[in-house]
Structures are given as C-alpha cells and as structure tokens.
C-alpha cells in the first residue's frame, strides 16, 4: 500500500503554537490517538487563522475540504508538542495549510499534516474568494 507523502520546506512554517498531550488524547496503545492528533491540528489551524484576524466561526468562515496526515513517531501522555503552521498552497478561494508536529524536548517529528480549506459564506451558502488576510505561500 502506498503511503501519503507529505514534505514541506521549513520556510513555509510562519506560525507555531504549543499544546500538551492530555489524558483524553491517549489511546489503548498508551500514545497519542490518530483522532486526537486531528483535534490538535484543528486547534492549531484555529490559532493560526486567529493570528491573521480570520474568524473561522464567522461568515465568511472556512470549510475544510480534505485532510492528510503522515505519522512519524509516537507522542505520549504529557508530552509538550509544538505545531508549526503555514500556507503550503493558495488558490482563489482558499488553499492548503501545512502542519509539522514536533516534540521539542528531542526534536522528534511526530507527524506532518495538511488540510485543504475554502472560504465559505454561510449566509449565502456558497464558496467565496479568499479573504485578503489569508497570506500567500512564502517562497524560499
């Protein structure tokens, strides 16, 4: 089975936030569950967009169109994780946001992820153009 390949250059990550692995994030294998990693990525996206003065719960807001994750290492209870975030691709109506999840204590990359998103006017029920606050892709 072919694996999803995600690889992003360091320079696109323009925002970082930190979170701890909580008890509720641990699965039966005693490590961070895949579903909980998605929750951490979602929170990181929200914090990133908020830093750009983009409100996800407004109209227009955003709709996630796809998600891809490549898991690299385990994270355990109480691990502090840094999630680096940046725009990997931009289109007329949205783009791809890339994430690198790292355990700073040993620089282990836990996962690489990306979410596709579009801007959506919930009142009109349609996709709209990307907000001007949504940045272009940072060139290396």
C-alpha positions in Angstrom: 0.0 0.0 0.0 1.4 3.4 -1.0 1.7 5.9 1.8 0.7 9.5 1.7 3.8 11.6 1.1 3.9 15.0 2.8 7.0 17.1 2.9 7.3 20.8 3.3 10.3 23.1 3.4 11.0 24.8 6.7 10.4 28.3 5.4 6.7 27.9 4.9 6.1 27.5 8.6 5.4 31.0 9.8 3.5 30.3 12.9 4.0 28.0 15.9 1.9 27.0 18.9 2.4 24.5 21.7 0.0 22.1 23.3 0.3 19.2 25.8 -0.9 15.7 25.2 -3.7 15.2 27.7 -5.0 12.0 29.3 -8.1 12.2 26.9 -5.7 12.2 23.9 -4.2 8.8 24.8 -5.4 5.6 23.1 -5.2 1.9 24.2 -1.6 1.8 22.9 -0.7 4.5 25.5 0.2 7.0 22.9 -1.5 10.0 21.1 -4.5 8.7 19.2 -4.8 9.5 15.5 -8.2 11.1 16.0 -6.8 13.3 18.8 -3.9 14.4 16.6 -6.5 15.7 14.1 -8.1 17.7 17.0 -4.7 19.2 17.8 -4.2 20.2 14.2 -7.6 21.7 14.1 -6.8 23.8 17.2 -3.5 24.9 15.6 -5.3 26.0 12.4 -7.8 28.0 14.5 -5.0 29.7 16.4 -3.1 30.4 13.2 -6.1 31.9 11.4 -6.9 33.9 14.6 -3.4 35.4 14.5 -4.2 36.6 10.9 -7.5 38.1 12.2 -9.6 35.5 10.3 -12.5 34.1 12.3 -13.5 30.6 11.4 -16.9 30.8 13.1 -17.9 34.0 11.2 -19.5 34.4 7.8 -17.5 34.1 5.7 -15.7 31.3 7.6 -13.9 28.3 6.4 -14.7 24.7 5.4 -12.1 22.0 5.5 -12.2 20.2 2.2 -9.6 17.5 2.9 -7.1 16.2 5.4 -3.9 14.2 5.0 -1.6 13.0 7.8 1.7 11.1 7.8 2.5 9.7 11.2 6.3 9.6 12.0 6.6 8.9 15.8 4.6 8.3 18.9 3.7 11.0 21.4 2.9 10.1 25.0 1.0 11.4 27.9 2.1 14.9 29.0 4.5 15.4 26.0 4.6 19.0 25.0 4.1 19.4 21.3 4.9 22.3 19.0 2.8 22.6 15.9 4.3 24.6 13.1 1.8 26.0 10.7 2.0 27.7 7.3 0.3 28.1 3.9 1.5 25.4 1.5 -0.7 26.3 -1.4 -3.1 29.2 -2.1 -5.9 29.4 -4.6 -8.5 32.0 -5.5 -10.9 30.6 -2.8 -8.6 29.1 -0.2 -5.6 26.8 -0.1 -3.7 24.1 1.8 -2.4 24.7 5.3 0.6 22.6 6.3 1.4 21.4 9.8 4.6 19.9 11.4 4.0 18.4 14.8 7.3 18.2 16.8 8.2 17.2 20.3 10.7 20.0 21.2 12.4 18.1 24.0 14.1 15.8 21.5 13.1 17.4 18.1 11.2 14.3 17.1 8.8 14.9 14.3 5.5 13.2 15.4 3.6 13.9 12.2 3.2 16.0 9.1 -0.3 17.0 8.0 -2.2 19.3 5.7 -5.7 20.5 5.4 -7.3 21.9 2.4 -9.8 24.7 3.0 -12.0 27.1 1.2 -13.7 30.3 2.4 -17.5 29.9 2.7 -20.3 32.4 3.1 -22.6 30.5 5.4 -25.4 33.1 5.0 -25.4 32.8 1.2 -24.5 29.1 1.2 -21.6 29.4 -1.2 -17.8 29.4 -1.6 -16.3 32.9 -1.8 -12.9 34.4 -2.6 -10.1 34.0 -0.2 -10.0 36.8 2.4 -7.2 39.4 1.9 -5.8 38.5 5.3 -5.1 34.9 4.1 -1.4 35.1 3.2 0.4 34.0 0.0 2.7 31.0 0.1 6.1 32.0 1.5 8.8 31.5 -1.2 12.1 30.0 -0.1 
